[in-house]
Amino acid sequence: MPLVPRWCPTLLSSQPSVSCHGKAEECIGLCRALLSALHWLLRCTAASAERLREGLEAGTPAAGEKQLAMCLQRLEKTLSSTKNRALLHIAKLEEASSWTAIEHSLLKLGEILANLSNPQLRSQAEQCGTLIRSIPMMLSVHAEQMNKTGFPTVHAVILLEGTMNLTGETQSLVEQLTMVKRMQHIPTPLFVLEIWKACFVGLIESPEGTEELKWTAFTFLKIPQVLVKLKKYSHGDKDFTEDVNCAFEFLLKLTPLLDKADQRCNCDCTNFLLQECGKQGLLSEASVNSLMAKRKADREHAPQQKSGENANIQPNIQLILRAEPTVTNILKTMDADHSKSPEGLLGVLGHMLSGKSLDLLLAAAAATGKLKSFARKFINLNEFTTYGSEESTKPASVRALLFDISFLMLCHVAQTYGSEVILSESRTGADVPFFETWMQTCMPEEGKILNPDHPCFRPDSTKVESLVALLNNSSEMKLVQMKWHEACLSISAAILEILNAWENGVLAFESIQKITDNIKGKVCSLAVCAVAWLVAHVRMLGLDEREKSLQMIRQLAGPLFSENTLQFYNERVVIMNSILERMCADVLQQTATQIKFPSTGVDTMPYWNLLPPKRPIKEVLTDIFAKVLEKGWVDSRSIHIFDTLLHMGGVYWFCNNLIKELLKETRKEHALRAVELLYSIFCLDMQQVTLVLLGHILPGLLTDSSKWHSLMDPPGTALAKLAVWCALSSYSSHKGQASTRQKKRHREDIEDYISLFPLDDVQPSKLMRLLSSNEDDANILSSPTDRSMSSSLSASQLHTVNMRDPLNRVLANLFLLISSILGSRTAGPHTQFVQWFMEECVDCLEQGGRGSVLQFMPFTTVSELVKVSAMSSPKVVLAITDLSLPLGRQVAAKAIAAL
């Protein structure tokens, strides 16, 4: 039998509880002592079991069993205390080698007891083993929500990504979804089911045309890839495959939804989805066949899927799935030397322009992460075709077409998927290609106001004069040795000269018609460049000065009915008009002007101009949120309205007014539903919303006693939950790249957080004084009531987190405020709010370690929190302290030992 250590009298007593009210070092010593005692007890138990098994006991077998039972009883009593297990958890991190020895002793005991004849003793030993093995996992056990079947946050995140961010990185979406799943404790089958439900809803409600193709690509190309990455986050491939199968079993019961999707897409959507999941290894072949058979049986009772007029039309799903490998082939073709076979390349591009081929290929490229590469190839082609020397008529026309098609395609990509897809990150100055330069300085975009007198619109005057003469005197545009980039940059100044001549009576309307026909007759890109300048010019004119400029836009927008045009003219004109319509939309609305662009039968701007006229935007915001809350989920149209309101009102206005709506909720279920929906709405620009919420709105509510009543339950609980969700999401992703939709938004209403919380040497802020605190300062642990700067040291400072980052700064200040509230003598709803906030942090986090928002909490807050009854548990202490730091373990040990 092993020697008896000096701690055993306590452990062998009838009530094995340990406490320590001394210094932090003594509490850590207690943790180590407890670990050594546990090891000794395990060895005693193993020795007793060994003797019993081999029949080496001096007395009867019953006496041997009694001794083993006594050891197991003491083990069980020691381990049944959560407080003891928490102290052992700290000791395990302090002394990894001692914990390894305990694991070996546990394995040895298991081997000895495997053949034990007494089932009661064997069961008792297994229970002790389970408790020991649970010690390292104390912080990772969360109950999943088995009573809920709908998760509007997941639904809204998927709808937002599918509607507004098809080009976003798959990994970012995976991390966002994983965060939501963890924060809301969603079981995997219901989580996957909610993703599929949102995809089918998106497909059903998507407007016909480009948006429908984008949703199809998102559902059938991107989401299977998202699930493949989610599979890696799960504990076992087999388990995740079973969960996906279970999700499809649930999905098949939603017959009306699937029937509606089949009717919209003119095919069996579930069949295609199952095939894609099978290809990606998300489902076994047997599961795919079984699920297909069930859906086939259901479809026999569904409404008639095909009418006579669309029976022969290929479904978009088939077209998108075929477009994916085509994108790869086109990228390979574009890598070839353009000078060797320009005619062959022109044939490929011409085929891309027919029908909806271009939008199909772009959607497939966007969903598979190839759109940026796609755009880069076309920028290189466009740059290659800007100038050609010593060329005859045919090569000149081919070069003109390649320039024009690549220019139009790039404009279309920028307008459909955002200009960030086009822009290269490293090129500067002379290295920047012509198209990038033109797009950044001359192309009208949402939220971008252009100056028509900017130097970019005023090139070399001799080039402008020669272009004006060419447009006015020639019967058609010359092509040979034409420098197309110079023509595109000179056209704005040329149009200004022509407009002035027209307004002063030097040119008649017939001459203007001839000039505009020349501009759009050969290459449509010249017309695009001309209208881009005219849009900027019209904004600067008075009401009575706009007529001729708008008339010129009308002339440029109409097609040229002539036989003397270049190849693919009709196809190019369709794309040109789509580009012009988007360019002119804002200025036409502002000037109350109508220009009828040739229609393709499809709404090219389905989500534009959704706000009702002559209504205050605050009314629109409250109304749309009330409707969303009543429905319980966010649809694509609502997402676009929220995005427009966010753009118009600014982040503070948007966030503040929605928080006011949340605080009006008096029913718990409505308040919780509002949180789920608000979180997903805030995903429109989560980083900036979080800065406003945590840096302005919450401090305002917590420090103003006249507002404390609004923090009572249930709205206060709901706001605490929302604040934690936003903080966790932003902190986990703020080192990544902002999404396209977030980059486009202006920041005029966001205060400069460096000036808001100054960190300069002249006026050192509280944070800077904290940063200078000494890690070894005795005040930190020995005097928890001391509110000095050093007593507010946090783990983030020991991790040398960059405190010039706005989010880090805001989090640090919020936790300083929380610490101040907990330490004050005034209690109220604001104190209760802080408790809810911390409870939600614990509920959402597996461990308050490095990389979590809790690292910004001062260490001394722990001793204040454990005074709150709801927070005075060992697990809470473990969760809110950074156990990766020796100082964090000392703080935790001191707090737990005193409980």
Secondary structure, 3 states (H helix, E strand, C coil): CCCCCCCHHHHCCCCCCCCCCCCHHHHHHHHHHHHHHHHHHHHHHHHHHHHHHHCCCCCCHHHHHHHHHHHHHHHHHHHHCHHHHHHHHHHHHHCHHHHHHHHHHHHHHHHHHCCCCCHHHHHHHHHHHHHHHHHHHCCCCCCCCCCCCCCHHHHHHHHHHHHHCCCCCHHHHHHHHHHHHHHHCCCHHHHHHHHHHHHHHHHHHCCCCHHHHHHHHHHHHHHHHHHHHHHHHCCCHHHHHHHHHHHHHHHHCCHHHHHHHHHHHCCCHHHHHHHHHHHCCCCCHHHHHHHHHHHHHHHCCCCCCCCCCCCCCCCHHHHHHHHHHHHHHHHHHHCCCCCCCHHHHHHHHHHHHCCCHHHHHHHHHHHCCCHHHHHHHHHHHHHHCCCCCCCCHHHHHHHHHHHHHHHHHHHHHHHHHCHHHCCCCCCCHHHCCHHHHHHHHHCCECCECCCCCCHHHCCCHHHHHHHHHHHHHCCCCCCCCCCHHHHHHHHHHHHHHHHHHHHCCCCCHHHHHHHHHHHHHCCHHHHHHHHHHHHHHHHCCCHHHCHHHHHHHHHHHCCCCCCCCCCCHHHHHHHHHHHHHHHHHHHHHHCCCCCCCCCCCCCCCCCCCCCCCCCCHHHHHHHHHHHHHHHCCCCHHHHHHHHHHHHHHCHHHHHHHHHHHHHCCCCHHHHHHHHHHHHHHHHHHHHHHHHHHHHHHHHHHHHCHHHHHHHCCCHHHHHHHHHHHHHHHHHHHCCCCCCHHHHCCCCCCCCCHHHHCCCCCCCCCHHHHHHCCCCCCCHHHHCCCCCCHHHHCEHHHHCCCCCCCHHHHHHHHHHHHHHHHHHCCCCCHHHHHHHHHHHHHHHHCCCCCCCCHHHHCECCHHHHHCCCHHHCCHHHHHHHCCCCCHHHHHHHHHHHHCC
